[in-house]
Amino acid sequence: MEQNLRDLLGEPFEQYAGDNIVPGLVCLAIVPYQLRTLHVVRPLSYNSASPSSAAYKLSKINFEQLTQRANGMNRLPHVELSLRSDEDLVVYKVKIRPVIVLSPRLPEKAKGLPSYFAYSVLCVPLYTLVDKDGFPKRGYNLVAAEKIAALQCRQFFPIPSRTYLDSAISFLRLDNIQAANRNILRSKQIKLTKRWLAFIRVWIRFYATGKLAEEQIPERERKTAEFLNTVKELLSEQLEKSQY
Amino acid sequence: MRWTLPRFDKPRLKFDNVALEGIIPTVLDRFAAMPYNELLDYVYFETAPMKDAVKGQPLDFGGIPKSQRFVDPVSLLLPGTFQQLRKKLEKLEFDEMSAPECEELVDPNVLELLVTIDGEGLFTLPENEVHIDADFKEDLKALTED
């Protein structure tokens, strides 16, 4: 019998017919690429009466340069780019991807809460690790893919996604957790099971603190963390043996 | 004269199958505008089965490098170890706390913390309520002193 992650940890997804955006729900969202450069479109004049206000200039900015300039001049990037006060546009490459909602949404109004926080949820994007034919996604290194599947990478968490998504195994990129407005998320009508949501919560704590099974966390959560730690160690051991 | 990659308007393609999305545009980018003779030369002289072709013999496609199939690390576990892990998993309990169904965050303390973090100034975490590692405290101190 060829055992796999789904056999070991159980089916991660279940159907969800509700309309609510709740933690664990799989949705489609706009996810930005991790780029080293960005483009800014700005009008030649901010005075709407000026004829040149209809003309625009496109400039390319390197993030590294921006950070250096911002540090040197003690100015934050949005100030450096004049994004808060002027009608400039940042052009950024994005892709519509499946994401998993991690938190309940923020309310529309609460004391002191800025309006741009309203209806925000935290979500984490899902990427294909192994395609539906059983091969690592094109461009991925096989060894790296196996390491992710063996829970060796703290910033990634594998999820068997066959039958629910267009891949055999997907992985969460915890280094890419983002906020999204609840109204732009499109539900895929599937949701993580309680068990898998608990695994992911434990793994997020591990990602943030570097400690998987620490004593200070509640007992039930600690037991889940200890279990995942055991799985991680056994898989890593087997993978290491198979590579030599 | 050597053929170089020409500039041409790329067709706007939409695929239902995401696996094709990565392959087809790459093939088109490379071959769509290639002159017919160049394309034939490429197929006859540069593809793996044709390099070792023998006249009158079937082509050998075995020399084409194939992607290695992924092996799930779980399949490497001994059956006994696998069963032990399964038993451990069955003993674990997963309650509503690990999968809250609530749609809206209502905890006033969390909301207050968010507002504070979003503010301009520095903020102080409540003593004894939040555990902060000593080395992190040092890092934080160094950051605020910069």
HADDOCK unambig.tbl for C-alpha pairs under 7 A between the chains (distance, minus, plus):
assign (segid A and resid 2 and name CA) (segid B and resid 75 and name CA) 5.35 0.50 0.50
assign (segid A and resid 3 and name CA) (segid B and resid 74 and name CA) 5.86 0.50 0.50
assign (segid A and resid 3 and name CA) (segid B and resid 75 and name CA) 4.47 0.50 0.50
assign (segid A and resid 4 and name CA) (segid B and resid 72 and name CA) 5.82 0.50 0.50
assign (segid A and resid 4 and name CA) (segid B and resid 74 and name CA) 5.07 0.50 0.50
assign (segid A and resid 4 and name CA) (segid B and resid 75 and name CA) 5.65 0.50 0.50
assign (segid A and resid 5 and name CA) (segid B and resid 74 and name CA) 5.86 0.50 0.50
assign (segid A and resid 8 and name CA) (segid B and resid 86 and name CA) 6.21 0.50 0.50
assign (segid A and resid 20 and name CA) (segid B and resid 103 and name CA) 6.60 0.50 0.50
assign (segid A and resid 21 and name CA) (segid B and resid 103 and name CA) 6.26 0.50 0.50
assign (segid A and resid 22 and name CA) (segid B and resid 101 and name CA) 5.89 0.50 0.50
assign (segid A and resid 22 and name CA) (segid B and resid 102 and name CA) 6.43 0.50 0.50
assign (segid A and resid 22 and name CA) (segid B and resid 103 and name CA) 5.12 0.50 0.50
assign (segid A and resid 23 and name CA) (segid B and resid 99 and name CA) 6.84 0.50 0.50
assign (segid A and resid 23 and name CA) (segid B and resid 100 and name CA) 6.68 0.50 0.50
assign (segid A and resid 23 and name CA) (segid B and resid 101 and name CA) 6.76 0.50 0.50
assign (segid A and resid 104 and name CA) (segid B and resid 102 and name CA) 6.37 0.50 0.50
assign (segid A and resid 104 and name CA) (segid B and resid 103 and name CA) 4.88 0.50 0.50
assign (segid A and resid 104 and name CA) (segid B and resid 104 and name CA) 4.87 0.50 0.50
assign (segid A and resid 104 and name CA) (segid B and resid 105 and name CA) 5.20 0.50 0.50
assign (segid A and resid 105 and name CA) (segid B and resid 103 and name CA) 6.05 0.50 0.50
assign (segid A and resid 105 and name CA) (segid B and resid 104 and name CA) 4.75 0.50 0.50
assign (segid A and resid 105 and name CA) (segid B and resid 105 and name CA) 5.69 0.50 0.50
assign (segid A and resid 106 and name CA) (segid B and resid 104 and name CA) 5.87 0.50 0.50
assign (segid A and resid 106 and name CA) (segid B and resid 105 and name CA) 5.31 0.50 0.50
assign (segid A and resid 107 and name CA) (segid B and resid 104 and name CA) 6.22 0.50 0.50
assign (segid A and resid 107 and name CA) (segid B and resid 105 and name CA) 6.62 0.50 0.50
assign (segid A and resid 112 and name CA) (segid B and resid 115 and name CA) 6.12 0.50 0.50
assign (segid A and resid 113 and name CA) (segid B and resid 115 and name CA) 5.61 0.50 0.50
assign (segid A and resid 134 and name CA) (segid B and resid 69 and name CA) 6.01 0.50 0.50
assign (segid A and resid 134 and name CA) (segid B and resid 70 and name CA) 5.98 0.50 0.50
assign (segid A and resid 135 and name CA) (segid B and resid 67 and name CA) 6.82 0.50 0.50
assign (segid A and resid 135 and name CA) (segid B and resid 68 and name CA) 6.69 0.50 0.50
assign (segid A and resid 135 and name CA) (segid B and resid 69 and name CA) 4.86 0.50 0.50
assign (segid A and resid 135 and name CA) (segid B and resid 70 and name CA) 5.34 0.50 0.50
assign (segid A and resid 136 and name CA) (segid B and resid 70 and name CA) 6.02 0.50 0.50
assign (segid A and resid 142 and name CA) (segid B and resid 70 and name CA) 6.76 0.50 0.50
assign (segid A and resid 146 and name CA) (segid B and resid 72 and name CA) 6.92 0.50 0.50
assign (segid A and resid 146 and name CA) (segid B and resid 73 and name CA) 6.64 0.50 0.50
assign (segid A and resid 149 and name CA) (segid B and resid 72 and name CA) 6.99 0.50 0.50
assign (segid A and resid 149 and name CA) (segid B and resid 73 and name CA) 6.74 0.50 0.50
assign (segid A and resid 150 and name CA) (segid B and resid 73 and name CA) 5.82 0.50 0.50
assign (segid A and resid 194 and name CA) (segid B and resid 94 and name CA) 6.25 0.50 0.50
assign (segid A and resid 194 and name CA) (segid B and resid 98 and name CA) 6.45 0.50 0.50
assign (segid A and resid 194 and name CA) (segid B and resid 99 and name CA) 5.21 0.50 0.50
assign (segid A and resid 195 and name CA) (segid B and resid 94 and name CA) 5.80 0.50 0.50
assign (segid A and resid 197 and name CA) (segid B and resid 98 and name CA) 6.57 0.50 0.50
assign (segid A and resid 197 and name CA) (segid B and resid 99 and name CA) 6.16 0.50 0.50
assign (segid A and resid 198 and name CA) (segid B and resid 98 and name CA) 5.08 0.50 0.50
assign (segid A and resid 198 and name CA) (segid B and resid 99 and name CA) 6.91 0.50 0.50
assign (segid A and resid 224 and name CA) (segid B and resid 92 and name CA) 6.81 0.50 0.50
assign (segid A and resid 235 and name CA) (segid B and resid 73 and name CA) 6.03 0.50 0.50
assign (segid A and resid 235 and name CA) (segid B and resid 74 and name CA) 6.52 0.50 0.50
assign (segid A and resid 238 and name CA) (segid B and resid 76 and name CA) 6.07 0.50 0.50
assign (segid A and resid 238 and name CA) (segid B and resid 77 and name CA) 6.64 0.50 0.50
assign (segid A and resid 239 and name CA) (segid B and resid 73 and name CA) 6.16 0.50 0.50
